[in-house]
Amino acid sequence: MEYEEDTAFYRHFLAGREIILEAGCGRLGWRLAASGHRVLGIDNSLAMLRQAAAWPGFFVAAMDMRRLALAKCFSAVIIAHNTLNLLAGEEEVRQTLGACRAALKADGRLLLHLFLPETPAPTARRMQFAVTPLPEGGQLVKEIVRHYAPDGKTLLLTERYKYRPSAGRGFFRNYQRRIKLLAWPPERWRRLFAETGWRIRFFSVDKPERFSFAAGRALLVTLEKGGE
């Protein structure tokens, strides 16, 4: 999914000008700030905050989305690129949805980009890789191995990075990280949003033609705060 494509979704549904988002690398915050929004990027990773702070036009703060501590309410909260799926389970998701409600103005919106699992979940492991030339010579090999847990409710990802510089330009190095994603079907998310008091304004599987880049790949959701 291209960064410009999902930015169109956020721009379309944003309410007001003051936004909170998970900072990540900063590319989304920068694009929204360039459109005239006042953006606060949060993250509990100082490394990510330092990277995001290098982009112009928006502020960053060290904060956990499960426990937002803000002196004012905002017009919108954005949780992009499967970040909500990285939480440990339903209790943490409910906690985060509650924190977002508390951080929003009465007419505020929560915009989500969620992982959309395959149905039925495949049982085999799958691998994909990409080779990127290095400017100093050599290459970086990225491998992704993905498979679903036996219950089909969790996707397990292993990312491997193999740094292979040209001869005489350094040592070979390997890095690896493992990620778990909540692989819930859309209807489970729909029920959870209703149970936690949100009104659903947009649910992409109901209108897949609206943002075709997400069809079969992501669940895009716009929620409104609703009554107290």
Secondary structure, 3 states (H helix, E strand, C coil): CCHHHHHHHHHHHCCCCEEEEECCCCHHHHHHHHCCCEEEEEECCHHHHHHHHCCCCCEEEECCCCCCCCCCCEEEEEECCCHHHHCCCHHHHHHHHHHHHHHEEEEEEEEEEEECCCCCCCCCCEEEEEEEECCCCEEEEEEEEEEECCCCCEEEEEEEEEEEECCCCCCCEEEEEEEEEECCCHHHHHHHHHHCCCEEEEECCCCCCCCHHHCCCEEEEEEECCCC
